[in-house]
Amino acid sequence: MSILPEWVQILAKGLPLVYIFEEARSILVNSIVNYKNIITALMLNLFYFVSAVFVFYLAFAGARKKGKFNKYGRIKLMSLYDCFQFFNEEHILDLRLNVLNEFVDYFVIVESTTDHQGKEKKLNFDQNKFNKFKKKKFFILL
């Protein structure tokens, strides 16, 4: 460490790995174990670990206080949309809505008045049947 510029030595004194390397060099060169370097490295690691836990706790408590977590404890940074086309698969739609309901913020259901060949078709989506998803459901008619 003594070969480093003075300002780098000051920074290096705060890094546990420097003390481990110093100790390894000391053991190789002098065949002597200096426990002071090992204890210093362990104490610095302990200090950094406790500091990191404290900072994490403060950030976690702040996020919880501001309501940044959803009901699963995950930070809610964005909304999750499930978008899909609907033709006449009501059983599949019912299964999809019930399975994904607790994970998805919004369902976007798209139904067209024409089929894939451009022919007119009747609308099959019964909005009243899925009223329990009313707050999460968007219906788009094409």
C-alpha positions as CSV (number, residue, x, y, z in Angstrom):
1,M,0.0,0.0,0.0
2,S,3.0,2.3,0.6
3,I,3.8,2.5,-3.1
4,L,0.4,4.1,-3.9
5,P,0.0,7.9,-4.1
6,E,-1.1,9.4,-0.8
7,W,-4.7,10.2,-1.8
8,V,-5.1,6.6,-3.1
9,Q,-3.8,5.3,0.2
10,I,-6.5,7.2,2.0
11,L,-9.2,5.6,-0.2
12,A,-7.5,2.2,0.1
13,K,-7.7,2.2,3.8
14,G,-11.5,1.9,3.5
15,L,-11.4,-1.2,1.4
16,P,-11.3,-4.6,3.1
17,L,-9.7,-6.3,0.2
18,V,-6.6,-4.1,0.5
19,Y,-5.9,-5.5,4.0
20,I,-6.4,-9.1,2.7
21,F,-3.9,-8.5,-0.1
22,E,-1.5,-6.9,2.3
23,E,-1.8,-9.9,4.6
24,A,-1.3,-12.3,1.7
25,R,1.8,-10.4,0.6
26,S,3.1,-10.4,4.2
27,I,2.7,-14.1,4.5
28,L,4.4,-14.8,1.2
29,V,7.3,-12.4,1.8
30,N,7.9,-12.8,5.6
31,S,6.1,-16.1,6.3
32,I,4.4,-14.3,9.2
33,V,0.7,-14.0,9.9
34,N,-0.4,-10.5,11.0
35,Y,-3.8,-10.9,12.4
36,K,-4.3,-7.1,12.6
37,N,-4.8,-6.9,8.9
38,I,-7.3,-9.8,8.9
39,I,-9.3,-8.3,11.9
40,T,-9.3,-4.9,10.2
41,A,-10.7,-6.4,7.0
42,L,-13.4,-8.3,9.0
43,M,-14.3,-5.2,10.9
44,L,-14.6,-3.1,7.7
45,N,-16.8,-5.9,6.2
46,L,-19.0,-6.0,9.3
47,F,-19.3,-2.2,9.2
48,Y,-20.3,-2.1,5.5
49,F,-22.7,-5.0,6.0
50,V,-24.5,-3.3,8.9
51,S,-24.6,0.0,7.0
52,A,-26.1,-1.7,3.9
53,V,-28.8,-3.4,6.0
54,F,-29.6,-0.1,7.7
55,V,-29.8,1.8,4.4
56,F,-31.9,-1.0,2.9
57,Y,-34.3,-0.9,5.9
58,L,-34.7,2.8,5.6
59,A,-35.4,2.5,1.9
60,F,-37.8,-0.4,2.4
61,A,-39.7,1.4,5.2
62,G,-39.9,4.6,3.1
63,A,-41.3,2.6,0.1
64,R,-43.8,0.8,2.4
65,K,-44.9,4.1,4.0
66,K,-45.4,5.7,0.6
67,G,-47.4,2.7,-0.6
68,K,-45.0,1.7,-3.3
69,F,-45.7,-2.0,-2.7
70,N,-48.5,-4.1,-4.1
71,K,-50.2,-6.8,-2.0
72,Y,-47.5,-9.3,-2.7
73,G,-44.7,-7.1,-1.3
74,R,-43.2,-6.3,-4.7
75,I,-42.5,-2.7,-5.6
76,K,-45.1,-1.5,-8.1
77,L,-43.1,0.4,-10.7
78,M,-45.5,-0.1,-13.5
79,S,-48.9,-1.6,-14.4
80,L,-49.2,-5.0,-15.9
81,Y,-51.7,-5.3,-18.8
82,D,-53.0,-8.5,-20.3
83,C,-54.1,-7.8,-23.9
84,F,-55.8,-10.4,-26.0
85,Q,-58.2,-10.9,-28.9
86,F,-61.5,-12.4,-28.2
87,F,-63.5,-14.4,-30.8
88,N,-66.0,-16.7,-29.0
89,E,-63.9,-18.5,-26.5
90,E,-65.8,-17.7,-23.3
91,H,-64.6,-20.6,-21.3
92,I,-61.0,-19.8,-22.1
93,L,-61.6,-16.1,-21.3
94,D,-63.2,-17.1,-18.0
95,L,-60.3,-19.2,-17.1
96,R,-57.8,-16.6,-18.2
97,L,-59.4,-13.8,-16.2
98,N,-59.7,-15.9,-13.0
99,V,-56.2,-17.2,-13.1
100,L,-54.4,-13.9,-14.0
101,N,-56.7,-11.6,-11.9
102,E,-54.4,-11.4,-8.9
103,F,-51.3,-10.7,-11.0
104,V,-52.6,-8.4,-13.7
105,D,-53.6,-4.8,-13.2
106,Y,-55.7,-4.4,-16.3
107,F,-57.3,-6.7,-19.0
108,V,-57.6,-5.4,-22.5
109,I,-60.1,-7.4,-24.5
110,V,-60.3,-6.7,-28.2
111,E,-63.2,-8.0,-30.4
112,S,-63.9,-7.3,-34.0
113,T,-67.2,-7.0,-35.9
114,T,-65.5,-8.8,-38.8
115,D,-63.7,-12.2,-38.9
116,H,-60.2,-12.8,-40.3
117,Q,-61.5,-13.0,-43.8
118,G,-63.3,-9.6,-43.5
119,K,-66.8,-11.1,-43.2
120,E,-69.3,-9.6,-40.8
121,K,-69.7,-11.5,-37.5
122,K,-71.8,-11.0,-34.5
123,L,-70.2,-9.9,-31.2
124,N,-69.8,-12.7,-28.7
125,F,-68.4,-11.0,-25.7
126,D,-71.0,-10.6,-22.9
127,Q,-69.7,-7.8,-20.7
128,N,-72.3,-8.5,-18.0
129,K,-71.0,-12.1,-17.5
130,F,-67.6,-10.8,-16.4
131,N,-68.7,-7.9,-14.1
132,K,-66.5,-9.1,-11.3
133,F,-63.6,-7.8,-13.4
134,K,-65.2,-4.5,-14.1
135,K,-62.5,-2.4,-12.5
136,K,-59.7,-4.1,-14.4
137,K,-61.4,-4.6,-17.8
138,F,-61.2,-2.6,-21.0
139,F,-63.2,-3.7,-23.9
140,I,-62.2,-2.4,-27.4
141,L,-64.4,-2.9,-30.3
142,L,-62.8,-2.9,-33.8
